[in-house]
Amino acid sequence: MRVLPPNRMTFSARNLLFACLMTFVVGCSVATGSRTPEPLELQLPPTATTPALKSTSFTATPFESTTADLARTPPYLSLATLETGPEATAEAGSMWTLVTDLHRRGILNDAQGKYQALQPFEASWAQIDYYDFLPTGHSPGDFVLRADVQWESASERANFWNSGCGFVFRMNARGDHYLVFLGLDGNLYLYRKLDQVISRLGSGSYREEIRVSGSSQITLAVEGQWMTVFVNGEQVYRQSDDTFSAGLLGYALASGTNKDFGTRCEMTNVELWEIGPP
């Protein structure tokens, strides 16, 4: 895996992220120590008529010399629980309203669970057609996750279908996982990485035009084999896949350009509801 240069990456402390390419991956590691970079195949936009490039072999490249500047300094996240005070209690009440509504609508079978407020996330990365992620410290199986997302691209000619902000979830010890992100081309994308291969499971439109900068609220509801994504309160995608049942949850950033700071993501009001016995 190749890692981005440290254009701008703040997260309470600078953090080493785990890098992956967009459609063919060779083993992402979840360890915090050194790892071998891995290239991926390029992904054409969903409207392209030319077949996507197929990568059958490659040579792993070493870390850039600037990697040391991105070293993680634990603890890199802190969490607020329901008991932290009136503000957290109000947030949990809002999340409970959302969860019970999803239960009423049949999106969720169970509404009981535990509330956590996660720290905001901000990062930028210039490495075209790669994505990267940072663990949140949680590994839920079934959950509802909601966040306000802001994004910006340094280029008006970026690969916008490979640029965006989102999450990896249900990541296992081998690094297999799901990836969901809001593409800057106006589509929501869901990927699955399995046995060193990453493939697109599907996509859904959440707006009609490309926006170099903008904001939206994303809600991800995951229960059993079902994954449902809402953008600004509207359901844009629902997918069934039972490959993974639990695992690490992390913030994700997909970069579609090498220009300047690349792609920038900021997530605030990040709330997690872990479904299960309270």
C-alpha positions in Angstrom: 0.0 0.0 0.0 1.2 3.5 -0.7 0.5 6.3 1.7 -0.4 9.9 1.0 2.1 12.7 1.6 1.3 14.7 4.8 -0.4 17.6 3.1 -2.8 18.2 6.0 -3.9 15.7 8.5 -5.2 16.7 11.9 -7.1 14.4 14.3 -6.3 15.5 17.8 -2.8 14.2 16.9 -1.3 13.3 13.5 -2.1 9.7 12.6 -0.7 7.0 10.5 -3.7 5.8 8.3 -3.9 2.5 6.5 -3.8 2.9 2.7 -5.7 0.9 0.1 -6.4 1.3 -3.7 -9.8 1.4 -5.3 -10.6 -1.9 -6.9 -7.8 -4.5 -6.5 -6.0 -4.6 -3.1 -3.2 -6.7 -1.8 -3.7 -7.1 2.0 -4.4 -4.1 4.1 -3.0 -4.4 7.6 -4.8 -3.2 10.7 -1.6 -3.1 12.7 -0.3 0.2 13.9 3.3 -0.7 13.1 5.1 -0.7 9.7 3.4 -2.4 6.8 4.0 -3.1 3.1 2.3 -0.7 0.7 0.0 -2.3 -1.9 -1.2 -0.9 -5.2 -4.8 -1.3 -6.6 -6.6 -1.2 -9.9 -8.1 2.0 -11.2 -11.9 2.3 -11.2 -13.7 4.0 -14.0 -16.8 6.0 -13.3 -20.1 4.1 -13.4 -21.2 5.8 -16.6 -18.0 5.0 -18.6 -18.5 2.6 -21.5 -14.8 1.5 -21.5 -14.3 -1.6 -19.3 -12.5 -1.0 -16.1 -8.8 -1.7 -16.0 -7.8 -5.2 -14.7 -4.7 -5.5 -12.6 -3.2 -9.0 -12.5 0.2 -8.4 -11.0 2.1 -5.6 -9.4 5.2 -4.7 -7.3 4.6 -3.3 -3.8 6.3 0.0 -3.2 8.0 1.2 0.0 6.8 3.9 2.2 7.5 7.5 1.3 10.3 9.1 3.2 7.8 11.4 4.9 5.8 8.6 6.5 7.4 9.2 9.9 5.7 12.6 10.0 2.4 10.8 10.2 3.1 8.6 13.1 0.1 7.9 15.4 0.3 9.1 19.0 -2.3 7.1 21.0 -4.8 7.7 22.3 -6.0 9.1 19.0 -9.7 9.2 19.9 -11.8 9.8 22.9 -15.4 8.9 23.3 -18.3 10.5 25.2 -21.0 8.2 26.6 -24.6 8.8 27.6 -23.5 9.6 31.2 -21.1 12.4 30.3 -23.7 15.2 30.8 -26.8 17.0 29.6 -25.4 17.6 26.1 -24.6 14.0 25.5 -28.0 13.0 26.9 -29.8 15.3 24.4 -27.7 13.8 21.5 -28.6 10.3 22.7 -32.3 11.3 22.8 -32.1 12.5 19.2 -30.3 9.3 18.1 -32.9 7.2 20.0 -35.6 9.0 18.0 -33.9 8.0 14.8 -33.3 4.4 15.8 -36.9 3.9 16.8 -38.1 5.4 13.6 -35.9 3.0 11.6 -37.4 0.2 13.7 -40.9 1.4 13.0 -40.2 1.5 9.3 -38.8 -2.1 9.2 -35.2 -1.1 8.5 -34.2 -2.5 11.9 -35.5 -5.5 13.7 -34.1 -4.3 17.1 -33.9 -0.8 18.5 -32.3 -1.5 21.9 -28.7 -0.5 22.2 -25.9 1.7 23.6 -25.1 5.3 22.6 -21.6 6.7 21.9 -20.6 10.2 20.7 -17.3 10.0 18.7 -14.8 12.8 18.3 -14.9 14.8 15.1 -12.7 13.7 12.2 -10.7 15.9 9.8 -8.1 14.8 7.2 -6.8 15.6 3.7 -5.0 13.3 1.3 -3.5 13.7 -2.2 -3.1 10.2 -3.7 -5.3 9.6 -6.7 -7.6 6.5 -6.7 -6.6 5.4 -3.2 -8.6 5.3 0.0 -7.4 5.4 3.6 -9.0 4.9 7.0 -8.6 5.5 10.7 -10.1 3.2 13.4 -12.6 4.7 15.8 -11.8 2.3 18.6 -15.2 0.5 18.2 -16.0 -2.9 16.6 -19.8 -3.1 16.5 -21.7 -5.8 14.7 -25.1 -4.2 14.3 -25.2 -0.4 14.6 -26.6 2.9 13.4 -24.0 5.6 12.6 -24.8 9.2 11.8 -22.4 12.1 10.9 -22.4 15.6 9.3 -19.9 15.5 6.5 -18.1 18.3 4.7 -15.8 17.8 1.7 -13.5 19.7 -0.6 -11.4 18.7 -3.6 -8.3 20.6 -4.7 -9.0 19.8 -8.3 -12.0 20.6 -10.5 -10.9 17.7 -12.8 -10.5 15.0 -10.1 -11.8 11.4 -10.4 -14.9 12.4 -8.5 -16.2 8.9 -8.4 -13.1 8.0 -6.4 -13.2 11.0 -4.2 -15.3 11.2 -1.0 -15.8 10.7 2.7 -17.3 7.8 4.6 -16.5 4.7 6.8 -15.0 1.3 6.8 -16.9 -1.2 9.0 -16.9 -4.9 10.0 -13.2 -5.1 9.4 -11.7 -8.4 10.5 -8.1 -9.3 11.6 -7.1 -10.0 8.0 -8.1 -6.5 6.9 -11.2 -7.6 5.0 -14.0 -5.1 5.4 -16.9 -3.0 3.9 -16.3 0.5 2.7 -19.0 3.1 2.2 -18.5 6.7 1.1 -20.2 9.7 -0.4 -18.6 10.2 -3.8 -18.2 13.8 -5.0 -19.9 12.8 -8.3 -23.2 12.6 -6.4 -23.2 8.9 -5.8 -23.0 6.8 -2.7 -20.7 3.8 -3.1 -20.5 0.5 -1.2 -17.4 -1.7 -1.6 -16.3 -5.0 0.0 -12.7 -6.1 0.4 -12.3 -9.9 0.7 -9.2 -12.0 0.2 -7.2 -9.1 -1.0 -9.7 -8.1 -3.7 -12.0 -5.1 -3.4 -15.2 -5.0 -5.4 -18.1 -2.6 -5.7 -21.3 -4.0 -4.3 -23.4 -1.2 -5.6 -24.2 2.5 -5.6 -27.1 5.0 -5.3 -27.5 8.6 -6.3 -27.9 11.2 -3.6 -27.7 14.3 -5.9 -27.5 15.0 -9.6 -24.3 17.1 -10.0 -20.7 17.1 -9.1 -19.7 19.4 -6.2 -16.0 20.2 -5.6 -17.0 21.3 -2.1 -20.2 20.7 -0.2 -21.8 19.0 2.8 -24.4 16.3 3.6 -25.5 14.2 6.5 -24.9 10.5 6.2 -26.6 7.7 8.2 -25.5 4.1 8.0 -27.8 1.4 9.5 -26.3 -2.1 9.6 -28.1 -5.0 11.1 -27.5 -8.7 10.2 -26.9 -9.0 6.5 -28.6 -5.6 5.6 -26.8 -2.3 5.1 -28.9 0.8 4.5 -27.6 4.3 3.8 -29.5 7.6 4.1 -28.3 10.9 2.9 -29.9 14.0 4.4 -32.7 11.7 5.7 -33.5 10.1 2.4 -32.8 6.4 1.8 -30.4 6.1 -1.2 -29.1 2.6 -1.0 -29.9 -0.8 0.7 -27.8 -3.9 0.2 -27.8 -7.5 1.5 -24.5 -9.2 2.1 -23.6 -11.7 4.9 -19.8 -11.9 4.3 -18.9 -10.2 7.6 -20.9 -9.9 10.8 -18.8 -7.7 13.0 -15.4 -5.9 13.2 -13.6 -2.7 13.4 -15.3 0.6 12.5 -13.2 3.5 11.1 -13.4 6.8 9.3 -12.5 6.6 5.6 -11.3 9.1 3.0 -11.0 8.4 -0.8 -8.7 10.6 -2.8 -9.4 11.3 -6.5 -6.5 13.7 -7.2 -2.8 14.3 -6.6 -3.2 18.0 -6.7 -2.3 20.2 -3.7 -4.1 18.8 -0.6 -6.1 16.3 -2.7 -9.4 15.5 -1.0 -10.4 16.9 2.3 -13.0 15.4 4.7 -14.4 16.7 7.9 -17.0 14.8 10.0 -18.8 16.3 13.0 -21.6 15.3 15.2 -20.6 11.7 14.8 -22.9 9.4 16.7 -22.9 5.7 17.1 -25.7 3.5 18.3 -24.6 -0.1 18.9 -27.6 -2.4 18.6 -28.0 -5.0 21.3 -28.6 -5.3 25.0 -28.1 -1.9 26.7 
